[in-house]
Amino acid sequence: MLNYVATSNHIHLLVLDRGGGEVISRSMQLIAGRTAQEFNQRKKRKGAFWEDRYHATAVETDHHLLSCLTYIDLNMVRAGVVMHPCEWEFGGYAEMMTDRQRGDFDTLNWPLSIL
């Protein structure tokens, strides 16, 4: 994972595909499913959590990579939630700029309190 941001209604992930074929789509299916299950359990509800399925875009140039990194970092700034990306703790920018240790992504350790 190169960068990420988790918000109350969507996530952005920038990941390196090492040619695993269906790895990204299956990973997204797992993330979406586990997030929905956890949220529905906590809120004692049923039904869809995510409004839409994920969208994947291939990044093939350095310029496009830089644009994607910046887009993700500035997501909550553009939304007017924070003034600077380091203020949003559920993102790669804040993680890189603090001493916080990366959680075990495989177990989806994002705090669901933001959901």
C-alpha positions in Angstrom: 0.0 0.0 0.0 1.5 3.3 -1.1 -1.1 5.6 0.3 -4.6 5.7 1.8 -7.4 7.7 3.4 -10.4 6.4 5.2 -13.4 8.7 5.6 -16.9 8.4 6.9 -18.3 7.3 3.6 -15.5 6.1 1.4 -11.8 5.1 1.2 -9.0 5.7 -1.2 -6.2 3.1 -1.5 -3.2 3.4 -3.7 -1.6 0.0 -4.0 1.1 -1.6 -6.0 -0.1 -4.5 -8.2 2.6 -7.0 -8.6 0.8 -8.8 -11.3 -1.5 -10.9 -9.1 -4.4 -10.8 -11.4 -7.5 -10.7 -9.2 -5.7 -9.8 -6.0 -6.9 -6.1 -5.9 -10.5 -6.9 -6.7 -10.6 -9.7 -4.2 -8.9 -7.6 -1.5 -11.5 -4.8 -2.1 -14.3 -7.3 -1.8 -12.9 -8.5 1.5 -12.4 -5.0 2.8 -15.9 -3.9 1.8 -17.5 -7.0 3.1 -15.7 -6.9 6.5 -16.3 -3.2 6.9 -20.1 -3.6 6.2 -20.4 -6.6 8.6 -18.6 -4.8 11.4 -20.6 -1.6 10.9 -23.9 -3.4 10.7 -23.1 -5.4 13.8 -22.2 -2.3 15.8 -25.3 -0.4 14.7 -27.6 -3.5 14.8 -28.7 -3.0 11.3 -28.8 -4.9 7.9 -28.3 -3.9 4.4 -25.7 -2.4 2.1 -23.0 -0.1 3.6 -21.1 1.0 0.5 -23.0 3.1 -2.0 -21.1 1.8 -5.0 -18.4 -0.8 -5.9 -14.8 0.2 -6.1 -13.2 1.9 -9.1 -9.7 0.9 -10.1 -7.4 3.1 -12.2 -4.0 2.0 -13.6 -1.2 4.4 -12.8 1.4 4.2 -15.5 3.5 7.4 -15.3 5.3 9.2 -12.5 3.2 12.3 -13.0 0.0 10.3 -12.6 1.4 8.7 -9.4 2.2 12.1 -7.9 -1.3 13.3 -8.8 -2.9 10.3 -7.1 -0.8 10.7 -4.0 -1.7 14.3 -3.8 -5.4 13.7 -4.5 -5.5 11.2 -1.6 -3.6 13.3 0.8 -5.8 16.3 0.2 -9.1 14.5 0.3 -10.3 15.7 3.7 -8.8 19.2 3.0 -11.0 19.5 -0.2 -14.0 18.3 1.9 -13.4 21.1 4.3 -13.0 18.8 7.3 -9.3 19.7 8.0 -7.0 22.5 7.0 -4.0 20.2 6.5 -3.7 16.5 5.7 -1.7 15.8 8.8 -4.8 16.7 10.8 -6.7 13.7 9.5 -5.4 10.7 11.4 -7.0 8.1 9.2 -4.7 8.7 6.2 -1.3 7.9 4.9 0.0 11.4 5.2 -0.6 11.7 8.9 0.8 8.2 9.4 4.1 9.1 7.6 4.4 12.4 9.5 4.0 11.0 13.0 5.5 8.2 15.1 2.3 6.2 14.8 2.9 2.6 13.7 1.0 1.1 10.8 -1.7 -1.3 11.9 -2.0 -4.8 10.5 -3.9 -4.0 7.4 -4.9 -7.7 6.9 -7.1 -7.5 10.0 -8.7 -4.2 9.0 -7.6 -2.3 12.1 -9.0 1.1 11.0 -11.0 2.6 13.8 -14.6 2.2 12.8 -15.6 5.1 15.0 -15.1 7.3 11.9 -17.8 5.3 10.1 
